[in-house]
């Protein structure tokens, strides 16, 4: 009996149907040039450059990695009030959402399909509903100059770092009430860097006015540790497994690596170019940084501090994010 072999075209079709178009994307911003750059995480090669508007500070991806939202914060001269939605497959702006009267959108977090953002000048947290194409919720947080925003794993709690009031605000939606429960924690002078451990138990807060990182226990609401962290610990990120915490001090162009279990510093690496935004690397021993002054995104060896790969971004590279596409494809 003769076995019919599939044709070359059929094999190619099957391969294309089962393998995603590419791996995850790193989303980087050219802040003053007003561009979103889409970089293939595996190859570190540029896929798209999208004009999104000047003064863009932070970016976040949808759950399926197909879209990105960029916060148009503005400049010293122009007050921003826009969220820009980008299709990552073909690198085009899908829509621009005017957030006015909510001004200077900055920190971004995604819970389900909804995008939350801080509006710095309004002292509020707001929710953009992509399905309806509008801002449909506004929550007062009381904290002054809420800058960075973090989602607690589980998707029912949000934290903001309130730079001028020295607080971290928590909105807790778990009670099932019409309005979330608001709790404010006084943490110290000029909190900015903010990250939540993958297990959801702790928030690590960088205090620019003190040069420390404070560990906030999210169950008790107590500060359980204070760690020396350079002079300006502006951003914090955890490794995927939660074993390491990364802190960048852009003032000293330094990357600090902490052991989370012992809360001790393991490394301090000099990274030229003023590091700011951070992402866990594709490998456990890698981290991805945006370099504001150098206008680049780099991949760094966690143990040695060596810059392994680099992509030029433009003027003042700021926030970065990961669009996870491998599971969903495009």
Helices and strands as residue ranges (DSSP letters): H 8-18, E 25-30, E 35-40, E 46-51, E 56-61, E 67-74, E 79-87, E 92-98, E 105-111, E 114-119, G 120-122, E 124-129, E 134-140, E 146-152, E 157-162, E 167-172, E 181-186, E 191-196, E 202-207, E 212-217, E 223-228, E 233-238, E 244-249, E 254-259, E 264-270, E 275-280, E 286-291, E 296-301, E 307-312, E 317-323
